[in-house]
Amino acid sequence: MMDHVYSIVMFCLGAGVLLYAFIVSKSGFEAIPKKHAVDPKDKEAYASEFAKLLVKIGVVFLLSGVIGLLGTGPVFFWIPLVVLVIGFILVISGFRG
């Protein structure tokens, strides 16, 4: 059981982020906390792009969790972490995958 704690945490984080992305995509700009948002001219486009970014982040969490399930041991523990870091670097750099 303890071997899968990382994956369980990643699945929970990924599911939470994807749920929030769904809420933002359906509710629009009002679902984004005001202190974390700018005041855009096109609020619906802003909310749509924000939701897309959240989906990418959620997928990174889920991918890292899936890879964490594939093996055990101290060496294999680093592979999901590397996937997580590289995934965030790609999301931050504007990867359009």
Summary of the structure (lengths in Angstrom):
residues: 97
radius of gyration: 15.5
end to end distance: 33.1
largest distance: 50.8
contacts: 253
relative contact order: 0.17
helix: 78%
strand: 0%
